[in-house]
Amino acid sequence: MSKVLISYFSKSGNTEKMAEYIKEGLDSLGDVDVDLKKVQDTTIKDLRSSDGIIIGSPTYFGVMAREVKALMDKSIQCYGKLVGKVGGAFTSSGMIGGGNETTIMSILQGLLIHGMIVQGVQKGNHYGPVSVGAPNEEVRDECMEYGKMIGALVKRLERGGRPEISN
Ligand SMILES: Cc1cc2nc3c(=O)[nH]c(=O)nc-3n(C[C@H](O)[C@H](O)[C@H](O)COP(=O)(O)O)c2cc1C
């Protein structure tokens, strides 16, 4: 069964709620194994054993939080082993123009450098789910849809054979 890891950092609970909603979307597919973990508890083994990795961070000064960057930096230990896996990102910010898009892009940059495959969003927040403050119903729907979309891509790649990874 395909496995998707949702790894997040959250101080006041907004990003955590989004992570839970994304998991709900993935769970609704019924045939994807979903692992929900705080970034601090995420191991290199978790990254390597997942077919999809979705990372969430609050927007801190327009980029990912230090704790999330720490995981990104730690992931150098499996550099070359994440090629062809599916990646995604989401964030919660205080303001609409408070740097949420740049935060998502800062995470996606890392995933792209790992050689991962990133799914864009045509309808909604284009780079990944965003919540301004506490997630409302609309954000919940968006997160759930995002989870479903990532799960569907992971499964499609598994069926079609994603690029061989030497792990
Ligand atoms: C250190 C720090 C930096 C922040 N920087 C920004 C920022 O640049 N732009 C913004 O819109 N919100 C900023 N915020 C607000 C958080 O992004 C926002 O409260 C978010 O919802 C917190 O997510 P959490 O509940 O998952 O911890 C900042 C908050 C903190 C504590």
The ligand as a Tripos MOL2 file, in Angstrom:
@<TRIPOS>MOLECULE
LIG
   31    33     1     0     0
SMALL
NO_CHARGES

@<TRIPOS>ATOM
      1 C1          7.9630   34.0400   15.1040 C.3       1 LIG1
      2 C2          6.6970   34.2990   14.3220 C.ar      1 LIG1
      3 C3          6.7880   34.8650   13.0720 C.ar      1 LIG1
      4 C4          5.6350   35.0950   12.3290 C.ar      1 LIG1
      5 N1          5.7560   35.6380   11.0860 N.ar      1 LIG1
      6 C5          4.6340   35.8510   10.3410 C.ar      1 LIG1
      7 C6          4.7400   36.4220    9.0450 C.ar      1 LIG1
      8 O1          5.8180   36.7440    8.5520 O.2       1 LIG1
      9 N2          3.5950   36.6140    8.3490 N.ar      1 LIG1
     10 C7          2.3650   36.2740    8.8260 C.ar      1 LIG1
     11 O2          1.3540   36.4630    8.1550 O.2       1 LIG1
     12 N3          2.2350   35.7090   10.0620 N.ar      1 LIG1
     13 C8          3.3430   35.4890   10.8290 C.ar      1 LIG1
     14 N4          3.2310   34.8990   12.0560 N.ar      1 LIG1
     15 C9          1.9030   34.4060   12.4920 C.3       1 LIG1
     16 C10         1.7540   32.8900   12.2750 C.3       1 LIG1
     17 O3          2.1490   32.5030   10.9830 O.3       1 LIG1
     18 C11         0.2920   32.4580   12.4730 C.3       1 LIG1
     19 O4         -0.1410   32.8280   13.7720 O.3       1 LIG1
     20 C12         0.0770   30.9720   12.2750 C.3       1 LIG1
     21 O5         -1.3010   30.7170   12.1430 O.3       1 LIG1
     22 C13         0.6390   30.1320   13.4170 C.3       1 LIG1
     23 O6          0.5010   28.7800   13.1110 O.3       1 LIG1
     24 P1          0.3600   27.6580   14.2520 P.3       1 LIG1
     25 O7         -0.9650   27.8990   14.9610 O.co2     1 LIG1
     26 O8          0.3580   26.3610   13.5130 O.co2     1 LIG1
     27 O9          1.5190   27.7820   15.1690 O.co2     1 LIG1
     28 C14         4.3600   34.7130   12.8400 C.ar      1 LIG1
     29 C15         4.2850   34.1460   14.1200 C.ar      1 LIG1
     30 C16         5.4390   33.9440   14.8580 C.ar      1 LIG1
     31 C17         5.3220   33.3180   16.2360 C.3       1 LIG1
@<TRIPOS>BOND
     1     1     2 1
     2     2     3 ar
     3     2    30 ar
     4     3     4 ar
     5     4     5 ar
     6     4    28 ar
     7     5     6 ar
     8     6     7 ar
     9     6    13 1
    10     7     8 2
    11     7     9 ar
    12     9    10 ar
    13    10    11 2
    14    10    12 ar
    15    12    13 ar
    16    13    14 ar
    17    14    15 1
    18    14    28 ar
    19    15    16 1
    20    16    17 1
    21    16    18 1
    22    18    19 1
    23    18    20 1
    24    20    21 1
    25    20    22 1
    26    22    23 1
    27    23    24 1
    28    24    25 2
    29    24    26 1
    30    24    27 1
    31    28    29 ar
    32    29    30 ar
    33    30    31 1
@<TRIPOS>SUBSTRUCTURE
     1 LIG1         1 GROUP 0 **** ****
